Each structure stands twice: as C-alpha cells, then as structure tokens.
C-alpha cells in the first residue's frame, strides 16, 4: 500500500538541477541541493542533517529524506528501499503521533527538472510531516529547565500505554540479539573519525557491556519467552519527544530494522531514562522509572537495567559522533561515551522504608534521596498511594471514592506493595518503600523482606508538628494521596505501637541530609 500524501499546502515546486538541463538521472547529492535550495517547497527550507537522514523544514511542514547509505544496521542504498522504509515509518509512527505523519511524496525527474510530487519518474522519496513547535522538544525543555515533574509523569503514562498496546514479538530479542546490537554499536564507534572518541574507552566499554549482557542471558531469554519483547519505539531519546496540546508525544521511531525496534520494553524505556540523566534530570528519570514500574510491576527486569542504560548512552555517542562536524558535536559524543561507562555501575541492594502520618513528606523525601541511594535512575520507589490507584485502574493523580479505602482494599494494597518490594530486591535493586506503615506488622514485614534478600534495612519515621501536617494536607493538589485533614486527624488518634525506626523531624530544612546520614550515605548536590 502506498502512503503518498496529497500535495503539500506549502506548495510543490520544481527546478532544473543545472541551467544546461543534464539528461543523467540526478544522484542524491543533487536532490539534497535541490531540496535545500529554497524553491522545492515554495518557501526557504532549513536543512538539518542527522547520521541517517536529511530534514527540511519549510513553512508548516517538515520533510525527511533518508540518506542513500548502507550501515551494519540499515540499508538505504536504493530508492526503492528508501520508499518502502518511508512507508513503514509513517505506519509505525502513527501509533503515537497520528497527526504528525501525513504520508510520503516522491522527488521526481522528468529528464530536465526535479520536482516534489511531480509527473516525472521518482528518484527518491520524502516523508511529509506537520511541523510542530521545535521549542517543545523534550531535549530543549530539559536544556532550559522547563521539563517539569508533571511533564515527566505524563511522559511515563504515555510510555506505559504505548508498551501495553505494543505487538509482542517472541521471534526477536533475547540475550544473543542484544549482545549482537552492542557489538554492532562497538563496530560503529570504532569507525567514527579519529579524535572524536578515545579508542581505549570504546574497547573498555565493549568488553564490559558484553560481559554485563552475558551475565543476564537467562533473564533476557526468559523475558523474550514471557512477552516482554515487543515492537517498541526503539529510539526514545528526548529529541524524539515533543508536546502536542500540552501532552508528550513520541515520534521518529525505528522503522528500518526490526532487530532494533523489536526489543525488551525496559531497553526501550532505558533510552528516555538515560537521556534524562545525561541532561542532569535525575529526579525526572527516577519519577519516570518508578511510575512506569508502578503500572507494569516489571521489577524482575531491573537486573539488566544498568546494561540497558549504558548501551543507550553508547548508541547516542555513536549517532552524535557519526554526524559530528564540529568540536561541539565531538564533545557531546564523548560525554555520551563517558555516561555509557558510568551507567554500567550496578546498584547496591538495600531497602529504605519511609513511614509516618499523612503530610510528613514521605514522597517528597523519597524523590530527594533516590538518586543518592542508587546509581543510574536511582532507587525504585514503591508507594502505597500509587499502588492503590493502580490497583483500582486509575492514574495516580485521580481521586478515589471512599469505598476504595475499605479495609479489605487496603489489605490488597499492602500485599501488592510488599510483593513489589520483594521483586525489586530480588532483582538486586535499591528500593524505597513509601507508606504510613502505622501498623507494627507492616514495619516488621519490611524487615523480613530485607533479611530474606540479604539487603541492609533502614527504617525512617517522619514526624512534624500537628499544625504543619494539617497545613500540608489541606494544601495538596494533584497528589497521589487522597488523605484529607479528616483522615489525618484519625491517624493522629491511632496507636502506632513502638517505633524502632530512626525518627526524623520532617519540618527541618535539612531533612534530606539527615535522612542520608541516617542510612550512612553522603548528601551530594
């Protein structure tokens, strides 16, 4: 099926490639000059180059031309191959950005002139897209400090929904496939022009990443067999996410190689996590990870997450390094390569429990210390408030009716929380358990889970003056907790038993530092 679009409202034009009107069919270099020359689209075009594509921005349209290249992970060598890949790109990206991708249009040659959508023979193909506000790209939001926690939360929900609906591909993925991907990336890293990356760094990374995936081979093969390998996005870094009507939209997925697109869902998620970390947004990365896991409960796969994150950083080093035409680009490639080495560090398995009445700031503290407790995207937070919302099938910020707080529902919530803590610890993860834990049995259960996993346990009990708690609870807006002042008053009358956890005053301005001291970790940043 051809997905050719109607002619663009930006205007379709033609131009001779040379005043002498040569008869030879133009090559892609001539096509690029034509498209960038200002006449093809009826308006001046901004030309952007990537390692595998040319983009032309004109008026309210963006046009993509695939480079006529062959690499070890793609083959764009012929116009027919590029046409088929363009059609597939439109089909796949309409899953997450249906209003962006309008179709494909030929670049034609009638023996005298090139044209976009003309009557001559197609010599190449363009993907036609609506042009969105480039300032809403997530990497630009990150660079100017505008990627907020609500946007990070909304992004997590988009990925949750996308992965939930993605086609299962048990014929792809597994340990051999991802080790092959890592080796292909290493080959491409070695081929980057001298002076951009350190050959020693590339070789050290290649050895370590292969060992990391080999150590997780059984896990990776098991995940393929149990449905965690799906037709994913495949290239979900921040420059491929933008805002549409105030909500995140994923675009520009991998269409040219099913071995790259049909991957473990956590490997797909790892790209956005890595890029958030690269841009200094560790709290946002932790929020996305913890929120994603609260819905999918895919804790077992976390054992491979350091390797997933590292490979994603190396892929960005490869892409940026291959396209680098200045020292600025080379520096970014080197920074990604450094990130790839850093993210291979595995977390120390441990359990930190944050308890206390509503309004004591448990969730805020969890976000503040997660990055110090574990490397990469930080410790996973398992929250009773979020678990209750997921159990009831609603988003964490959606308020629940009173019947959702019946004792039997609360018992299910805590059973889910304890199961998730155990699963995350079993994957070698550092975990923060966030709940009131007013019942001694719950506090004891956490100690038992940590002991069973051979993990250090740190219980922190947060307290604050009653008026502070009342003000905090009354001022909540869009919070996963539905507790109001009435609920708080009932909690304050409840007998919580003997508290043998470290007590912390949550109204203290240095609460984060005090919490890290209590679990014998330094406060950083």
C-alpha positions as CSV (number, residue, x, y, z in Angstrom):
1,X,0.0,0.0,0.0
2,X,1.4,3.4,-1.0
3,X,1.0,6.1,1.6
4,X,1.7,9.0,-0.8
5,X,0.2,12.2,0.5
6,X,-1.7,15.0,-1.2
7,X,0.4,17.8,-2.4
8,X,1.5,20.0,0.5
9,X,-0.1,23.2,1.3
10,X,3.4,24.6,1.5
11,X,3.5,24.5,-2.3
12,X,5.0,22.0,-4.7
13,X,7.7,23.4,-7.0
14,X,10.2,22.2,-9.5
15,X,13.6,23.4,-10.6
16,X,16.2,22.4,-13.1
17,X,19.3,21.0,-11.5
18,X,21.5,22.9,-13.9
19,X,21.0,25.6,-16.5
20,X,22.2,23.1,-19.1
21,X,19.5,20.6,-18.1
22,X,21.6,17.5,-18.0
23,X,20.0,14.3,-19.1
24,X,21.6,12.0,-16.5
25,X,19.4,11.0,-13.6
26,X,20.3,13.1,-10.6
27,X,22.0,11.5,-7.6
28,X,21.1,12.1,-4.1
29,X,23.6,14.9,-3.7
30,X,21.8,16.8,-6.4
31,X,18.4,16.0,-4.8
32,X,19.7,17.4,-1.4
33,X,20.9,20.6,-3.1
34,X,17.5,21.0,-4.8
35,X,15.5,20.5,-1.6
36,X,17.7,22.9,0.4
37,X,17.8,25.5,-2.4
38,X,14.6,27.3,-1.4
39,X,12.5,26.5,-4.5
40,X,11.3,23.0,-3.8
41,X,8.7,23.8,-1.2
42,X,7.7,27.3,-2.2
43,X,9.5,28.7,0.9
44,X,13.1,28.7,2.2
45,X,13.9,25.4,3.8
46,X,16.0,24.9,6.9
47,X,18.3,21.9,6.3
48,X,19.1,19.7,9.3
49,X,21.4,16.6,8.9
50,X,21.5,13.5,11.0
51,X,23.6,10.4,10.6
52,X,20.9,8.7,8.5
53,X,18.6,11.4,7.3
54,X,18.2,14.9,5.9
55,X,15.4,17.1,7.3
56,X,14.0,20.1,5.5
57,X,11.8,22.5,7.5
58,X,9.6,24.7,5.3
59,X,6.5,26.6,6.3
60,X,4.3,24.4,8.4
61,X,5.8,21.2,7.1
62,X,8.9,19.0,7.8
63,X,10.2,16.7,5.1
64,X,12.5,13.8,5.7
65,X,14.9,12.3,3.1
66,X,16.7,9.1,4.0
67,X,20.4,9.2,3.2
68,X,21.5,6.8,0.4
69,X,23.7,4.8,2.7
70,X,24.3,1.3,4.0
71,X,25.4,0.6,7.5
72,X,25.6,-2.6,9.5
73,X,22.1,-1.9,10.9
74,X,20.3,-0.5,7.8
75,X,20.2,-0.5,4.1
76,X,19.0,2.7,2.3
77,X,21.1,2.0,-0.8
78,X,18.3,2.2,-3.4
79,X,15.4,4.5,-3.9
80,X,13.0,1.5,-3.7
81,X,14.4,0.5,-0.3
82,X,14.0,4.1,0.9
83,X,10.4,4.2,-0.4
84,X,9.5,1.0,1.5
85,X,11.2,2.3,4.7
86,X,9.4,5.6,4.4
87,X,6.0,3.9,4.2
88,X,6.8,1.8,7.2
89,X,8.0,4.8,9.2
90,X,4.6,6.5,8.6
91,X,2.7,3.5,9.6
92,X,4.6,2.9,12.8
93,X,4.8,6.5,13.9
94,X,1.0,6.9,13.6
95,X,0.8,4.7,16.7
96,X,2.0,7.5,18.9
97,X,1.8,10.7,16.7
98,X,-1.1,10.1,14.3
99,X,-1.5,13.8,13.4
100,X,2.2,14.4,12.5
101,X,2.7,11.9,9.7
102,X,0.9,12.9,6.6
103,X,2.3,10.4,4.1
104,X,5.2,10.0,1.6
105,X,5.8,12.1,-1.6
106,X,8.2,11.3,-4.4
107,X,11.0,13.5,-5.7
108,X,10.6,13.2,-9.4
109,X,12.8,13.7,-12.5
110,X,11.3,14.2,-16.0
111,X,14.7,14.3,-17.8
112,X,15.0,18.0,-17.3
113,X,13.8,19.1,-13.9
114,X,13.5,17.8,-10.4
115,X,10.2,18.3,-8.6
116,X,8.5,17.4,-5.3
117,X,5.4,15.3,-6.3
118,X,5.9,16.0,-10.0
119,X,4.9,14.0,-13.0
120,X,8.3,12.5,-13.7
121,X,9.9,9.3,-12.5
122,X,10.5,9.0,-8.8
123,X,14.2,9.2,-8.0
124,X,13.8,9.5,-4.2
125,X,11.1,9.8,-1.5
126,X,10.2,12.2,1.2
127,X,8.2,11.7,4.4
128,X,5.8,14.7,4.8
129,X,5.1,15.7,8.4
130,X,3.3,18.6,10.1
131,X,5.9,20.9,11.7
132,X,5.4,21.3,15.4
133,X,6.9,24.0,17.7
134,X,10.5,22.9,18.0
135,X,10.8,24.6,21.4
136,X,8.5,21.8,22.8
137,X,11.1,19.1,22.0
138,X,12.0,17.5,25.3
139,X,15.7,18.0,25.0
140,X,15.1,21.7,24.6
141,X,12.7,21.7,27.6
142,X,15.5,20.0,29.5
143,X,18.1,22.4,28.5
144,X,16.2,25.4,29.7
145,X,14.9,23.8,32.9
146,X,11.3,23.5,31.7
147,X,10.9,19.7,31.8
148,X,8.8,19.7,35.0
149,X,7.7,16.8,37.2
150,X,4.2,16.8,35.8
151,X,5.6,16.5,32.3
152,X,7.8,13.7,33.4
153,X,4.8,12.0,34.9
154,X,2.7,12.5,31.8
155,X,5.6,11.0,29.7
156,X,5.7,7.9,31.9
157,X,1.9,7.4,31.3
158,X,2.4,7.7,27.6
159,X,5.1,5.1,27.6
160,X,3.0,2.8,29.8
161,X,0.1,3.0,27.4
162,X,2.3,2.5,24.3
163,X,4.1,-0.5,25.7
164,X,0.9,-2.0,26.9
165,X,-0.6,-1.9,23.4
166,X,2.6,-2.9,21.5
167,X,2.8,-6.0,19.4
168,X,4.5,-9.0,21.1
169,X,7.5,-10.3,19.1
170,X,8.8,-13.5,20.7
171,X,10.8,-14.1,17.5
172,X,13.1,-11.2,18.3
173,X,15.1,-10.1,21.3
174,X,16.8,-12.2,23.9
175,X,20.4,-12.3,25.0
176,X,22.0,-13.1,21.7
177,X,20.2,-10.3,19.9
178,X,21.1,-7.6,22.3
179,X,24.7,-8.7,22.6
180,X,24.7,-8.5,18.8
181,X,23.4,-5.0,19.0
182,X,26.1,-4.0,21.4
183,X,28.8,-5.5,19.2
184,X,27.4,-3.6,16.2
185,X,27.4,-0.4,18.1
186,X,31.0,-1.0,19.1
187,X,31.9,-1.5,15.4
188,X,30.3,1.8,14.5
189,X,32.0,3.5,17.5
190,X,35.4,2.3,16.2
191,X,34.6,3.7,12.7
192,X,34.0,7.2,14.0
193,X,36.7,9.6,12.7
194,X,39.8,9.8,14.8
195,X,39.9,12.4,17.5
196,X,36.2,12.2,18.5
197,X,36.2,9.2,20.8
198,X,39.0,7.5,22.7
199,X,39.7,4.1,21.2
200,X,40.7,2.8,24.6
201,X,37.4,4.0,26.1
202,X,35.4,2.3,23.3
203,X,37.3,-1.0,23.8
204,X,36.9,-0.9,27.6
205,X,33.2,-0.3,27.2
206,X,32.7,-3.0,24.6
207,X,34.3,-5.6,26.9
208,X,32.2,-4.6,29.9
209,X,28.9,-4.3,28.1
210,X,29.2,-7.8,26.6
211,X,30.0,-9.2,30.0
212,X,27.0,-7.5,31.5
213,X,24.6,-8.9,29.0
214,X,26.2,-12.4,29.2
215,X,25.6,-12.3,33.0
216,X,21.9,-11.6,32.3
217,X,21.5,-14.1,29.4
218,X,19.0,-16.3,31.2
219,X,16.9,-13.4,32.3
220,X,16.9,-11.8,28.9
221,X,15.9,-15.0,27.1
222,X,13.2,-15.6,29.7
223,X,11.8,-12.2,29.2
224,X,11.5,-12.8,25.4
225,X,9.6,-16.0,26.1
226,X,7.2,-14.3,28.5
227,X,6.1,-11.4,26.4
228,X,8.5,-8.6,27.3
229,X,9.9,-8.3,23.8
230,X,7.6,-6.1,21.7
231,X,7.5,-3.8,18.6
232,X,8.7,-0.8,20.5
233,X,9.8,2.7,19.6
234,X,13.5,1.9,19.6
235,X,14.8,5.5,19.6
236,X,13.1,7.1,22.5
237,X,15.6,9.8,23.5
238,X,14.5,13.3,24.4
239,X,14.9,14.8,20.9
240,X,12.2,12.3,19.7
241,X,9.6,13.5,22.2
242,X,7.6,16.7,21.9
243,X,4.5,18.4,23.3
244,X,1.2,18.3,21.4
245,X,-1.6,20.2,23.1
246,X,0.4,20.2,26.3
247,X,0.9,16.4,26.3
248,X,4.0,14.3,25.4
249,X,4.1,12.7,22.0
250,X,6.6,10.1,20.9
251,X,7.7,10.3,17.2
252,X,10.5,9.2,14.9
253,X,10.6,5.5,16.0
254,X,12.8,2.9,14.4
255,X,11.3,1.6,11.2
256,X,14.3,0.3,9.2
257,X,15.3,-2.7,11.3
258,X,13.1,-4.9,13.3
259,X,16.1,-6.2,15.3
260,X,16.4,-2.7,16.7
261,X,12.7,-2.0,17.1
262,X,11.6,-5.3,18.5
263,X,13.2,-5.2,21.8
264,X,12.7,-5.6,25.6
265,X,10.4,-3.0,26.8
266,X,12.8,-2.0,29.6
267,X,15.5,-1.5,26.9
268,X,13.1,0.9,25.2
269,X,12.4,2.7,28.4
270,X,16.1,2.9,29.1
271,X,16.6,5.4,26.3
272,X,14.5,8.1,27.8
273,X,15.8,7.4,31.3
274,X,19.4,7.7,30.1
275,X,18.8,10.9,28.3
276,X,17.1,12.5,31.3
277,X,20.2,11.5,33.3
278,X,22.5,12.9,30.6
279,X,20.7,16.2,30.8
280,X,21.1,16.3,34.6
281,X,17.4,15.4,35.4
282,X,18.0,12.5,37.8
283,X,14.8,13.2,39.7
284,X,12.7,13.1,36.5
285,X,14.4,9.9,35.4
286,X,13.6,8.4,38.8
287,X,10.0,9.6,38.6
288,X,9.5,8.0,35.1
289,X,11.1,4.7,36.2
290,X,9.1,4.4,39.5
291,X,5.9,5.4,37.9
292,X,6.3,3.0,34.9
293,X,7.0,0.1,37.3
294,X,4.0,1.0,39.5
295,X,1.8,0.2,36.5
296,X,3.7,-2.7,34.8
297,X,5.2,-4.2,38.0
298,X,8.1,-5.3,35.8
299,X,10.7,-5.3,38.6
300,X,12.4,-8.6,37.7
301,X,13.9,-7.0,34.5
302,X,15.7,-4.3,36.6
303,X,18.7,-6.6,36.9
304,X,19.6,-5.8,33.3
305,X,18.8,-2.0,33.6
306,X,22.5,-0.9,34.1
307,X,23.5,-2.6,30.8
308,X,20.4,-1.2,29.1
309,X,21.1,2.3,30.2
310,X,24.8,2.0,29.2
311,X,24.0,0.7,25.7
312,X,21.6,3.5,25.2
313,X,24.2,6.1,26.0
314,X,26.7,4.4,23.6
315,X,24.1,4.5,20.9
316,X,23.8,8.2,21.3
317,X,27.6,8.6,21.3
318,X,27.5,6.6,18.0
319,X,24.8,8.7,16.4
320,X,26.2,12.1,17.5
321,X,29.8,11.0,16.7
322,X,28.9,9.8,13.2
323,X,27.3,13.2,12.5
324,X,29.8,15.4,14.3
325,X,31.1,18.2,12.1
326,X,32.5,20.4,14.9
327,X,34.2,20.2,18.2
328,X,30.9,20.9,19.9
329,X,29.5,17.7,18.4
330,X,32.6,15.7,19.3
331,X,32.3,16.9,22.9
332,X,28.7,15.7,23.1
333,X,29.7,12.3,21.7
334,X,32.5,12.0,24.3
335,X,30.1,13.0,27.1
336,X,27.7,10.3,26.0
337,X,30.5,7.8,25.9
338,X,31.5,8.7,29.5
339,X,27.9,8.3,30.5
340,X,27.9,4.8,28.9
341,X,30.8,3.8,31.1
342,X,29.3,5.4,34.3
343,X,25.9,3.8,33.9
344,X,27.2,0.2,33.9
345,X,27.6,0.5,37.7
346,X,25.2,-1.8,39.5
347,X,23.2,-0.6,42.5
348,X,23.7,-1.9,46.0
349,X,20.7,-3.9,47.0
350,X,19.1,-2.2,50.0
351,X,15.6,-1.3,51.4
352,X,14.8,2.2,52.8
353,X,11.4,2.5,54.4
354,X,9.7,5.9,54.9
355,X,6.8,5.8,57.3
356,X,4.8,8.4,59.1
357,X,1.4,10.1,59.1
358,X,-0.1,11.8,56.0
359,X,1.6,15.1,55.3
360,X,5.0,14.2,56.7
361,X,6.6,14.5,53.3
362,X,7.5,10.9,52.6
363,X,7.0,11.1,48.9
364,X,9.0,14.3,48.6
365,X,11.9,12.9,50.6
366,X,11.8,9.7,48.5
367,X,12.3,11.7,45.4
368,X,15.1,13.7,47.0
369,X,17.2,10.8,48.2
370,X,16.6,8.2,45.5
371,X,19.5,9.3,43.4
372,X,21.9,9.1,46.3
373,X,20.7,5.6,47.3
374,X,21.5,4.1,43.9
375,X,23.3,5.0,40.7
376,X,21.6,5.4,37.3
377,X,17.9,6.3,37.6
378,X,18.1,5.8,41.4
379,X,16.3,3.7,43.9
380,X,12.9,2.5,42.9
381,X,10.1,4.0,45.0
382,X,7.1,1.7,45.8
383,X,4.3,3.8,47.2
384,X,1.1,2.6,48.8
385,X,-0.8,5.7,47.5
386,X,0.3,4.9,43.9
387,X,-0.3,1.2,44.3
388,X,-3.9,1.8,45.4
389,X,-4.5,3.9,42.3
390,X,-3.0,1.3,40.0
391,X,-5.0,-1.5,41.8
392,X,-8.2,0.5,41.1
393,X,-7.2,1.1,37.5
394,X,-6.8,4.9,37.6
395,X,-3.9,7.3,37.2
396,X,-2.0,8.2,40.4
397,X,-3.4,11.8,40.5
398,X,-7.1,10.7,40.1
399,X,-9.1,10.9,43.3
400,X,-10.8,7.7,44.5
401,X,-14.1,7.3,46.3
402,X,-14.2,6.4,50.0
403,X,-15.1,2.8,49.2
404,X,-11.6,2.4,47.7
405,X,-10.3,2.7,51.2
406,X,-12.2,-0.1,52.7
407,X,-10.0,-2.4,55.0
408,X,-10.1,-5.2,52.5
409,X,-8.8,-2.9,49.7
410,X,-6.1,-1.6,51.9
411,X,-5.0,-5.2,52.7
412,X,-4.7,-5.8,48.9
413,X,-2.7,-2.5,48.5
414,X,-0.2,-3.5,51.2
415,X,0.1,-7.1,49.8
416,X,0.9,-5.6,46.4
417,X,3.4,-3.2,48.0
418,X,5.2,-6.0,49.8
419,X,5.3,-8.2,46.7
420,X,6.7,-5.4,44.6
421,X,9.4,-4.6,47.2
422,X,10.4,-8.3,47.3
423,X,10.5,-8.4,43.5
424,X,12.7,-5.3,43.2
425,X,15.1,-6.6,45.9
426,X,15.2,-9.9,44.1
427,X,16.4,-8.1,41.0
428,X,19.3,-6.6,43.0
429,X,17.7,-3.2,43.2
430,X,17.7,-0.5,45.9
431,X,14.2,0.2,47.0
432,X,12.3,3.0,48.8
433,X,9.0,1.8,50.4
434,X,6.7,4.8,50.9
435,X,3.6,4.4,53.1
436,X,2.3,5.4,56.5
437,X,3.2,2.0,58.0
438,X,1.2,2.8,61.1
439,X,0.7,-0.9,61.8
440,X,3.6,-2.7,63.5
441,X,3.0,-5.8,61.4
442,X,3.8,-3.9,58.2
443,X,7.0,-2.5,59.6
444,X,8.1,-5.9,60.7
445,X,7.2,-7.3,57.3
446,X,9.6,-4.9,55.6
447,X,12.5,-6.1,57.9
448,X,11.7,-9.6,57.0
449,X,11.8,-8.9,53.2
450,X,15.1,-7.1,53.5
451,X,16.6,-10.0,55.6
452,X,15.3,-12.6,53.1
453,X,17.0,-10.7,50.2
454,X,20.3,-10.2,52.2
455,X,19.8,-6.4,52.0
456,X,20.5,-3.7,54.5
457,X,17.3,-2.2,56.0
458,X,16.8,1.4,57.1
459,X,13.5,2.5,58.6
460,X,12.9,6.2,58.8
461,X,9.9,7.5,60.7
462,X,8.9,11.1,59.7
463,X,7.2,13.4,62.1
464,X,6.2,17.1,62.2
465,X,4.0,19.3,64.4
466,X,0.3,18.7,64.0
467,X,-0.3,22.2,62.5
468,X,2.4,21.7,59.9
469,X,0.7,18.4,58.9
470,X,-2.7,19.9,58.7
471,X,-1.5,22.7,56.5
472,X,0.4,20.4,54.2
473,X,-2.6,18.0,53.8
474,X,-5.0,20.9,53.2
475,X,-2.8,22.4,50.6
476,X,-2.3,19.3,48.5
477,X,-3.3,19.5,44.8
478,X,-3.0,16.7,42.2
479,X,-1.3,14.4,44.6
480,X,-1.5,10.6,44.6
481,X,-2.6,10.7,48.2
482,X,-6.3,11.3,48.8
483,X,-5.9,11.8,52.6
484,X,-7.6,15.0,53.8
485,X,-7.5,16.6,57.2
486,X,-10.2,14.3,58.5
487,X,-8.1,11.3,57.6
488,X,-5.0,12.9,59.3
489,X,-7.0,13.5,62.5
490,X,-8.0,9.9,62.6
491,X,-4.3,8.8,62.1
492,X,-3.2,11.1,64.9
493,X,-5.5,9.3,67.3
494,X,-4.3,5.8,66.2
495,X,-1.9,3.8,68.4
496,X,1.1,3.1,66.1
497,X,2.9,1.0,68.7
498,X,6.6,1.2,69.4
499,X,8.6,3.0,66.7
500,X,12.0,1.4,66.5
501,X,12.9,3.2,63.2
502,X,15.0,6.4,63.1
503,X,12.8,9.4,63.9
504,X,13.2,12.5,61.8
505,X,11.6,15.9,62.0
506,X,10.3,16.4,58.5
507,X,9.8,20.1,59.1
508,X,13.6,20.5,59.4
509,X,15.1,22.3,56.4
510,X,17.9,19.8,56.2
511,X,15.7,16.7,56.2
512,X,17.3,15.2,53.1
513,X,20.8,15.4,54.6
514,X,19.6,14.0,57.9
515,X,17.9,11.1,56.1
516,X,21.0,10.2,54.1
517,X,23.1,10.4,57.3
518,X,20.7,8.0,59.0
519,X,21.3,5.5,56.2
520,X,25.0,6.2,56.2
521,X,25.1,7.9,52.8
522,X,26.6,11.3,51.9
523,X,24.5,14.1,50.7
524,X,25.5,15.0,47.2
525,X,24.4,18.1,45.3
